[in-house]
Amino acid sequence: MEQTQMSCILRISGDSLDVDALLSQHSLPADSNWRKGESHILRGKTHSDSGVSFVASEADLDEFNRQVTEAAAFLDFHASPTSRQSSSN
């Protein structure tokens, strides 16, 4: 039986988050992004905030220790860009 894959995601969102500025100022590869007021595909509503998601680990669901290790390394490597952005929103 094949295991369901689930990656570890870092999500940054906020009412006034400037997604375009965040993505243009940093080399972090975005997994997904959305803007306040845009249509939310899955729910048929609009987004109440803006945000961006990054894959912090692509380890499978059954590899929790690897997810923690990879996510910690991701945060260490990208700490400055993500902390600056989250502290400004």
Secondary structure by P-SEA (a helix, b strand, c coil): cbbbbbbbbbbbbccccaaaaaaaacccccccccccccccccccbbbcccccccccccccccaaaaaaaaaaaaaaaaaaaaaaaaaac
